[in-house]
Structures are given as structure tokens and as C-alpha cells.
Amino acid sequence: MTLDDQPQLRGLVADYQQALTDVMGIDLIPPQWLHLTMQGIGFTDEINTDELAAVDQALTARLAGIEQPAVAFRYLTVHPEAVYLKAHPAAVLYPLRLKMHEAALSALGPERFTEPTPDRTRFLPHASIGYINRDGDTDPIAAALSKLTTRAVDTTFTKADLLEFHRDNRMYEWNSATPIPIGELADA
């Protein structure tokens, strides 16, 4: 899910990124590439346009019938590979994740879409701030972030995005993003 419609969350990310600007070893994610990873579908050279259209239709139908998830972002994590904000409570986003998985499975079939059903206990939705690009001590990161006053941002997701993306430049960037509304039927 892109964060193009989440100005408060993007602002919070920008505050953390500003604090990390001078810290070596972090590839800060530009605003246009901020996202929450939810469900992989497959490689672009393995999914044809008819299958992609079927996935889009299945996602549209399934996401229209669920409640728009509302979560808070307040827990900053410094991981050996990234700095990110956890969505809380994560369980609120799990039904969305599950519907995305079900849509891909129904559109592609179990022979083409072999990813197992997502495990609720291993689901960790988050918005990455930057990717750590070298081994080393995380103390400089912690020191830079300690100067900030922490705050929470409440977010309601009204859309998901079907993305064609790559990671050629040390971060995820997409060539196309098709917005899919969440909760249209639930709101009716």
C-alpha cells in the first residue's frame, strides 16, 4: 500500500528521516516510495495481462466488503536491515492481508499461486523509513533518533495499491500503482 494519501504518516516519517540525514549507512526512502508491504503476487514476467486483470478484479471485490483498517504508527524499530515504524495493532491489518492472499489465490489458482496462507503471528506491518546498507553499530542511529519527541499518528487505510515494482536501486520503486478501494460495500 502506497502512502500517497497518508500525509500525517508521511510527515512522521519525514521527521525521523530528518533526524537521520547525517547518519552514515542508511538509504532513506524518498516520499514517493513509502509503502506498507502486504502481499506479493509474483514476478512480472510470470503473470500475463489477463491474470493481472483477474487479480485486480478479485482484489476489488474482496476489499470492497471489509472495514477500512485504522491503526497507529508510534513504535520505531531499528533492525539490522531497516529503520521502520510498526503499525499498531497489527491484527487490525491482518484481515486485509488475508483478503489480498485469497484474491490472488482465487484469480491465479493454487497451481500458479503457491504462497501459503499468511500466518497471523508472523505478520508485522510497518512503514520503512530507511534501509541500512552496511554492517555496523546501531548506536549512531539510536543517538540521532533520541533527540526527537516521539508521537503517534493514527491512520485509516481507504485503499490498497496493486503495484508493479522493482528493487534495482536498493529500495522498492514501482512502475505502476493501481488503487483499489477498501470498504466501499462495508460503508454502504
C-alpha positions as CSV (number, residue, x, y, z in Angstrom):
1,M,0.0,0.0,0.0
2,T,1.5,3.3,-1.0
3,L,1.3,6.2,1.5
4,D,0.5,8.9,-1.0
5,D,-2.8,9.5,0.7
6,Q,-1.4,9.5,4.3
7,P,0.0,13.0,4.9
8,Q,0.3,12.6,8.7
9,L,2.2,9.3,8.4
10,R,4.4,10.8,5.7
11,G,5.1,13.7,8.0
12,L,6.1,11.5,10.8
13,V,8.4,9.5,8.5
14,A,9.9,12.8,7.3
15,D,10.6,13.9,10.9
16,Y,12.5,10.6,11.6
17,Q,14.3,10.9,8.3
18,Q,15.4,14.5,9.1
19,A,16.9,13.2,12.3
20,L,18.8,10.5,10.3
21,T,20.1,12.7,7.5
22,D,23.7,12.8,8.7
23,V,23.9,9.2,9.9
24,M,26.1,7.1,7.6
25,G,24.9,3.7,6.3
26,I,21.1,4.4,5.8
27,D,19.3,4.7,2.5
28,L,16.4,6.9,3.4
29,I,13.3,6.2,1.4
30,P,12.1,9.1,-0.7
31,P,8.4,10.1,-0.1
32,Q,7.2,8.7,-3.4
33,W,8.4,5.2,-2.5
34,L,6.9,5.0,1.1
35,H,4.7,1.9,1.5
36,L,3.5,-1.0,3.6
37,T,4.2,-4.4,2.0
38,M,1.2,-6.6,2.2
39,Q,1.1,-9.4,-0.3
40,G,3.4,-10.5,-3.1
41,I,1.7,-11.9,-6.2
42,G,4.5,-12.9,-8.5
43,F,7.2,-11.8,-10.9
44,T,6.0,-9.6,-13.7
45,D,7.5,-11.9,-16.4
46,E,5.4,-14.8,-14.9
47,I,2.0,-13.1,-14.8
48,N,0.2,-12.2,-18.1
49,T,-2.1,-9.3,-18.5
50,D,-5.3,-11.5,-18.3
51,E,-4.1,-12.9,-15.0
52,L,-3.2,-9.4,-13.7
53,A,-6.7,-8.2,-14.6
54,A,-8.2,-11.2,-12.8
55,V,-6.2,-10.4,-9.7
56,D,-7.3,-6.8,-9.9
57,Q,-11.0,-7.8,-10.1
58,A,-10.6,-10.3,-7.3
59,L,-8.9,-7.7,-5.1
60,T,-11.6,-5.1,-5.9
61,A,-14.4,-7.5,-5.0
62,R,-12.8,-8.7,-1.7
63,L,-11.5,-5.4,-0.4
64,A,-14.9,-3.7,-1.0
65,G,-16.5,-5.8,1.6
66,I,-14.2,-5.3,4.5
67,E,-13.9,-2.5,7.1
68,Q,-11.3,0.2,6.4
69,P,-8.4,-0.6,8.9
70,A,-7.4,2.0,11.4
71,V,-4.0,1.7,13.0
72,A,-1.5,3.9,14.8
73,F,2.2,4.3,14.0
74,R,4.2,5.0,17.1
75,Y,6.7,2.2,17.7
76,L,10.0,2.9,16.0
77,T,12.2,-0.1,15.4
78,V,15.9,-0.2,14.5
79,H,16.5,-3.5,12.9
80,P,19.8,-4.7,11.4
81,E,18.3,-4.2,7.9
82,A,16.0,-1.2,8.3
83,V,14.5,1.5,10.5
84,Y,10.7,1.4,10.5
85,L,7.5,2.3,12.2
86,K,5.3,-0.6,13.3
87,A,1.6,-0.4,12.7
88,H,-0.4,-1.0,15.9
89,P,-2.3,-3.1,16.4
90,A,-1.0,-5.3,13.6
91,A,-4.0,-7.6,14.0
92,V,-6.3,-4.8,12.5
93,L,-4.4,-5.1,9.2
94,Y,-4.4,-8.9,9.1
95,P,-7.9,-9.3,7.6
96,L,-6.8,-7.0,4.7
97,R,-3.7,-9.1,4.2
98,L,-5.7,-12.3,4.3
99,K,-8.2,-10.9,1.7
100,M,-5.3,-10.0,-0.6
101,H,-4.0,-13.5,-0.3
102,E,-7.4,-15.0,-1.0
103,A,-7.9,-12.7,-4.0
104,A,-4.5,-13.8,-5.6
105,L,-5.3,-17.5,-4.9
106,S,-8.8,-17.2,-6.4
107,A,-7.5,-15.4,-9.5
108,L,-4.4,-17.4,-10.2
109,G,-5.4,-20.8,-8.7
110,P,-3.3,-23.0,-6.4
111,E,-1.1,-24.2,-9.2
112,R,0.1,-20.7,-10.1
113,F,-0.1,-19.0,-6.7
114,T,1.6,-21.3,-4.2
115,E,2.3,-18.9,-1.4
116,P,0.9,-20.3,1.9
117,T,-1.8,-18.6,3.8
118,P,-0.3,-15.8,5.9
119,D,0.5,-16.6,9.5
120,R,-1.2,-14.0,11.8
121,T,1.5,-14.3,14.4
122,R,4.3,-13.6,11.9
123,F,2.6,-10.6,10.2
124,L,4.5,-7.4,11.0
125,P,3.1,-4.5,9.0
126,H,5.3,-1.4,9.0
127,A,6.3,1.7,7.2
128,S,10.0,1.7,6.5
129,I,12.0,4.9,7.0
130,G,15.3,3.7,5.6
131,Y,17.3,0.6,4.7
132,I,20.6,0.0,6.5
133,N,23.2,-0.5,3.8
134,R,26.2,-1.7,5.9
135,D,27.1,-3.8,8.9
136,G,27.9,-1.8,12.0
137,D,26.8,-0.4,15.3
138,T,23.3,1.0,15.6
139,D,24.3,3.4,18.3
140,P,24.6,6.4,16.0
141,I,21.1,5.7,14.7
142,A,19.7,5.5,18.3
143,A,21.6,8.7,19.3
144,A,20.2,10.6,16.3
145,L,16.6,9.4,17.0
146,S,16.8,10.1,20.7
147,K,16.7,13.8,20.0
148,L,13.1,13.5,18.7
149,T,10.0,13.7,20.8
150,T,8.1,10.6,19.9
151,R,4.5,10.9,18.8
152,A,1.8,8.7,17.3
153,V,-0.1,9.1,14.0
154,D,-3.5,7.5,13.6
155,T,-4.2,6.3,10.1
156,T,-7.2,4.8,8.3
157,F,-6.4,3.0,5.1
158,T,-9.1,3.6,2.4
159,K,-7.2,2.0,-0.5
160,A,-4.6,-0.6,-1.3
161,D,-2.5,-0.5,-4.4
162,L,-1.7,-3.2,-6.9
163,L,1.9,-2.4,-7.7
164,E,4.4,-3.4,-10.3
165,F,7.7,-2.8,-8.6
166,H,11.4,-3.5,-8.6
167,R,14.3,-3.1,-6.3
168,D,17.1,-2.1,-8.7
169,N,18.2,1.0,-6.7
170,R,18.5,-0.5,-3.2
171,M,14.8,0.2,-2.4
172,Y,11.4,-0.7,-3.7
173,E,10.2,1.6,-6.5
174,W,7.1,1.0,-8.7
175,N,6.4,1.4,-12.3
176,S,2.6,1.5,-11.8
177,A,0.2,1.7,-9.0
178,T,-3.5,0.8,-9.4
179,P,-5.5,2.0,-6.4
180,I,-8.1,-0.4,-5.1
181,P,-10.7,1.0,-2.7
182,I,-11.2,-0.7,0.7
183,G,-14.6,-0.9,2.4
184,E,-16.8,0.5,-0.3
185,L,-19.5,-2.1,0.4
186,A,-18.9,-2.0,4.1
187,D,-19.6,1.7,4.1
188,A,-22.8,1.4,2.0
